[in-house]
Amino acid sequence: MISSSSPTQPKDLVVEVPESSAAEVAAAFEAARTAQKAWASGPAAARATALAAAADAVAGAADELAELAVREVGKPLGEAKGEVARSVAILRYYAQQVFDPIGAVHEPSAQGLLFTRRRPLGVAGLITPWNFPLAIPLWKAAPALAFGNAVVLKPAPEATACALRLAELVAPCLPDGLLAVVPGDADAGQAVVAAADVVSFTGSVAAGNAVAVAATKRGVAVQAEMGGQNPAIVLPDADLDAAARQVAAAAFGFAGQKCTATKRVVVVGDAEVAADFRGRLVAAAEAMVVGDPAEADVTVGPVIDEAARDRVVATAEDAVRSGGRVLTGGSAPDRDGWFVAPTLVEGVPADHTLACDEVFGPICLLQAAADLDEAIALANAVPHGLAAAVYTRDLATSLDAAQRLEAGLVKVNAPTSGVDFYLPFGGEKASSIGAREQGKAAQEFYTTTHTITVAPA
């Protein structure tokens, strides 16, 4: 059985359903392939109408979906409402993108007609995480459907209820069998990868690498987004108050459980500048409200489970043993649920976990650099390269940093967290494998190009 419990009230069982067997996953793909043929050969307007209807269905259940995300994954209510709104916008965006060009006409080398045309790949296998239980499934499924594919979705077990409810709303707008949800864990995920014509994954590095290898062996297109160890560089000329507030929100909002969350803060300048910003950042972190995510003023809810809570606390304790200092947080409050106080650490060795690897929770490392060159070297000295932020009033400095930072997303005077769904999304190095997702890049990933020559008879 697959079960999902609330991280706010662990005794609150949100859903319990049978895990999909390999045979059930195969049956879902068989039904999807049957539905996909007619879907792909039909008019683009029919796909646009269906996706627009799905957007209306999700919008009509907005309050219910937000409350479900709060309950199942502990997302603060304000963020949950924002995720539902983004989910609706994603569906409406791709409802219009079906009318984008699907090829180009070229000059032939002789008489006749020479053109390219994009065609759907077939059935997309989607494996999604729990931290964005509505938006990530839709930013993968909506373009796949828009360009003529069918979809089989395997959500994270912790987000099973959200995925099933989303399918209940969206599937009736589509032909039977075109969208299926297969609840399960690793075995179900492996079955999805083994049957899909194209695979899109978001999750851990280990799982993403395994998915990429399995899909590549089968010769199918694959993209894997696997998180980040995201830096924010703060220069002395920045608006330090605004930077501190934004960094704290990006590091600790939703308990730091975003692949784009800030995990390292590099302050450029002398000891006086570092001390000044340290105080502002500690104050900003301590001003964030920790508690029940259903309450409107709460910005830091629980982490997803007990293991995640214990990992954050253990990392903070290890930082102290390694010579570092906990500036704020580092402990779990004495209350029900998997809560951890926003935790800011400094002074750990260069090879410490906080300096090198992503810890998925409300914990962040403060570092110092003498100048921009040293700051960029620190920012780039990790295996990941998803997002980075630079805080400065100087345009030349911001452009120089954006050019040299090894990250797929670079923000200037804006937090590392947050993604524009209509632009390509993905990282460098260990953060991503394969093509970018979202925006116009999605058409390239979910379709293949055919070159067609028509010669005169």
N, C-alpha and C positions, 0 to 999 in steps of 0.2 A: 504494500500500500504506500501511496505518496500522501504525506500529511504536511500541513502548513499551519503553524501556530503564530500568534501575535508576539512580536518581540517586546511589546509594551506590557502585555499580560500573558506570560508564557503558558498559562493554563487554558487560555482561550484558543481552542482549536478552530481555525478558520475554515479548513476544508480537509477532507480525507477521501481520496479516490484510488481506485486500482491503478497500479503502474502499467503502462502500455507494454505489452510483450512485443518481441520482434515480429511475430505474425501480425499483430494489430497495427504496428507501424507500417509493415509491408502492405496491408490492406488499405491503409489511409493513402499511401502513395499510389496504389492501383486506382482507387476512386478519383484521386486528384488528377492522374494522367488522363483518365477518361473525360473529366470535366474540362481539362485544359485545352483539349483540341478544339472544341467549339468556342471556348472563350477567346482563344488566340485568333481564330479565323473570323470572328465577328467584328462588327464595326467599332472603331475607337470610341464613338459616342456612347455605346452601350457600356463600355468599361468606365467612362467618365461618369455616367449616370449612376452606376452601381457604387462607385467610390464616394460620390457626393451623398448618396443615400446613407452610406455607412458613416460618413461624417455627421450627418443629422442624427443618426441613431446614437452615436457616442455623445454628441452634444446634449441630447435629450436625457441622457443618464449621467450627466456631469457630476452632480452632487453625490450620487450613489458610488460612482467610480472613485471619486476623491476619498470618500470615507472608507472604501475598501482598501485603497492603497495605504491610508493611514493605519488601518487595522492590521493588514497583512505584513507590510514591510516596515512600518514605523516611520513613514515619511511625514514630516510636519505638514499640517493642513494647508498652509499657504503654498508650499511647494507641490503638494498633491494636486491642488486646484490648477496650478500652473502647468503641471504635466498633462492633465486632461485637456486643457485649452490647446496645448501644443499638439496633442494627439489629433484633435479635430482639425487643426491647421495643416498637419501633415497629410491627412486624407484629402482635404480640399486642394492642396497644392498638387498632389499627384493626379487628382481628378482632371486637372487642366493640363498637366504635363503629357497626358496621353496624346495630345494634339501636336506635340513637338515633332520636328522632322525626324524621320527614321532612316534617312539615307541621303545620298547626293547623286546628281547626274554629272558625268564626266565626259570630256571630249574623247571620242573613240579614236583609235589609231587608223581605222578604216571606216567605211560607211557602216551605219548601224546605230545602235543605242548601247551606252555603257553606263551602268549605275550600280550603287550599293544600296542594300536594304537590311535593316536590322530585324532579327527574328527572336522570339523568346526562346530561352534554353529548355524550358519544360516545367519541372516541379522544383521549387526552391525549398531546401531544407534549412530552417532557421533555428538556431540555438541561442536563447536569450537569457540574460541575467535577471536578478530579482530587484536591483536597485532602481531601475526605471521600468516598472512592470507593465506599463501601457505604451509609453513613447517608443522604447526600443523595438518591441515587436512590430509596431506600426511603421517605424521608419525603415524597417526591413521589408515588411509585408506589402505596404502600400505601393512602392515602386515595382516590386516583383509582379504584383497583380496588374498594375497600370500598363505594363509592357507585355502582358499576355501570358504570364506564368501562373501556375497554381502554387499553393503554399502549404507546407506541413510545418507546424511550429512546435518545438520542444522547449517549453519554458523552464526556468530554474524551479526546483521543487518549492522553494520558499515563496514563489509568486504564482503558484498554481491557480489559486482562486481568481486572481486578476486576469490571467490569461483565458481561463474558461469563460468568465463573464464577458470579456472583450469579444471572444468568438461568438457568444450568444447574441451579441448586438450586431456584429459585422456579417457573420455568415449568412443570415437570412437575406441580405442585400445582394448576395452572389449566387451563382449556380450551385446546386448541390454538389458537395464533395470538393469544391475548389479551394476551400480553406479548412484545415483540420488542425486540432490541437492534440498532441500525444503527451500526456503527463508522464513523467518518469525521471530517472536519474541518469547515470553514465551509460547504462546498457541501452536505454531508449535513445540517447544521443548518438551512440555508435550506430544504431540501426538507421537513424535518420541520415547520417553521413554516408552509410553504405548504399542508400537507395536514391539519394537526391541527384538532380542534374546540375545543381549549383548550390553552394553552401555559404551561409553567412553566420558567423559566430561572434558573440561578445562574452567575455568571461576571463578566467585566469590564464596566466602564461602557460602553465603545464597543459591544461585542457586545450587551449588554443593551438599550441604546437602539435598536439596529438591529432586534432581535427584537421589541421592543414596537411599533415603527412598522409593521413588516411584519404582525404579528398584528392590530393595530388597523385597518389598511387592509382586512383581510379580515373585520373585524367579529367576531373571536373573542376570548374572555376571555384575558388574559395577566397573568402576574406575573413580575417580574424583580428578583432580588436581586443587588446589584452591589457589595457590599463596604463598607468604612468606613474612616474616619480617626479611630479611637476614642480618646477621652481618658480618663485616670484622674486625678481631682482628689484630692490628699492634703492634708488640713487638719492644723494643728499638734496638735490633740488626738487624732489617730488613733494606733492602735498601729503605730508606724512600722516596726518589724521585720516584723510580719505583712504590712503594706502592701507593703513592699519585696519580700518573697518572692512575694506574689501578683502584683504588677505584673511582676516579672521572668518568672514562669512564663507570664503572659498575653502578654507581649511577645515572648518568645523560645522558648517551648515549640513543638515541631514547626517550629522555625526561623521562627516568626512567620507561618506560612502559613495563617492563619485569617481569615475576614472579620471576626470579632469580636476579633482580637488587639489588644492595646493598642499604639497607635502614638505617643501623646503622653502625657507625665506632667506635670501642672501642680501644682507644690508651692506651697501658700499659706503666707505668713509672711515673716519677715525673713530676712536673709542667714544668720543662724546656723541657723535651721530648714532653709533650703534646703541648706546645706552638710552638715548632719547627715543629711538624707534622701539626698542625693547619695551620700554614702559608703556608706550601707546598701544603696542600689540597685545601685551598682557591685559591691559585695561579693556581693550576691545573684545578679547576672548572671554574675559570674566563677565562682560556685560551681556553675553549671549544667554538666552533663557533655555535651560535644560529641563525637560519634563515630558509630560504626556503630549504626544504629537497632535492629538485632536484639539488641543487648546490653541487658540488663534495666535497667542504671543510667543509660542514655543518655536525656536529655530533649531534646537539640537534635541532630537529624540533618541531612542535607543539604537544600539547597533543590532545587527540582524539576529545574532544568537549568542549563547553563552561562550562558545569558543572564540568568537570575535571579540567579546568583551575581555576575556582573559588574555587574549593576544595583545591587546592594547596596553593593559595594565602591566603585563610581563615585559613588554618592550620598554615602557617607562622605567621600570625597576632595573632592567638590564642597562639602560642608559646611565643611571646613577652608579651602578657597579663599575661601569666602564670609564668613569671619570666625568660624566656629564652632569647637568643640573636641570631639574624640573622647575620651570619658572611658574607654572600654574597647572592645576589638574593632576593627572597621573593616578587617579583612584576611581573606584566605582562607588557611587552613593549607596547608602543602605536603604534600598527600596526594591519593590518588585520590578522585574523587567531588566533588560540587558543594557543598562545605562553606564556611560563613562563620561567623566567631566572633560571638557576641552583641554587638551594637554599640549603644552609648548615646552620644548626641550632645547638646550644648547650645550655646546662643549663636548660632544661625543667624538671619538676617533673617526678618521675618514673612512674606515672599513666597517663602521657600525651599521646595523640594519637600517636605521633611520636615515643614514646618509646615502645608502645604496639601493634599498629595495622599498617597494610600496607596502605600507601597513594600512590595510583598508579599515580606517576608523578615524576618530577625532584626535589625531596626534600629528604634530608638525615639528620640524627641526629648524631652529634659527642658526644661521651661519653668518660669518663676517668676511668681507673682502676689501682689500685696499683700494682697488680700482675696478673699472668695468671689465678689463681683460681677465682678472682673477675671478670675478663674479661669473663670467660666461664659462670659464674653465670649470668652475664648480658646478654650474648648471648642467653642463654637458657630460660631466664625469659619472654618468650612470647608464645602465643598460637601456633604459626607456627613453622615449622622446615623444610624448603625446602633446602636452600643452606647456606653455611658459608665459609668464607675464613680466613686463618691465614697467616700472613706475618712474617717470621723469617728465620734466617740462620741456626738455630739449629735443627738437625734431630730429636733428642729425644723430644724436645718441640713440634715440629709439629706432631709427632706421638701420643704424649700424648693428645694434643688438638683434633686431629681427632677422637680419641677414645671417648672423653667426650662430644663433641658437638652433640647436638640433631638435626641433619640435615641429610636429605637423600643424599645430595651432599656436600662433604667437599673438598675445594681447598686449596693447600698450595702454596703461592707465585703466585697465579693466581686469577683472579677476580671471584666473585660469579656468574656473568652472563656467559652464554654460556653452551651448552649441547652437549655432544657427542651422536649422534643419534644411534650409534651401542651399547650403554650401557644402562642398566636399568635406568629409570628416575622416580623420585617421592620423596615425602617428608615424614616427620614424623609429628605426632600430627595433628593439624588442617589443615596442608597443603595438605594432600592426604587421600583418602579413597580407599581401594581396592588394587589390584595388581599393580606392577610397569608396566610402558609402555616402548616401544622401545626395540631395541636390541633383544637378545634371549628371554627376558621375554615376548615379544609380542606373541610368539607362545603359551605359556602357557595360556595367557589371552583369546585369540581368538579361542581356541580349547578346547575340553573336552577329557578326557582319557577314553577309553574303554579297559577293560581287557577281553581277549579272551582265552578260553580253548578249545582245540581240542583233544578229546580222541579217541583212536582207535576204529573202529567199532567192 
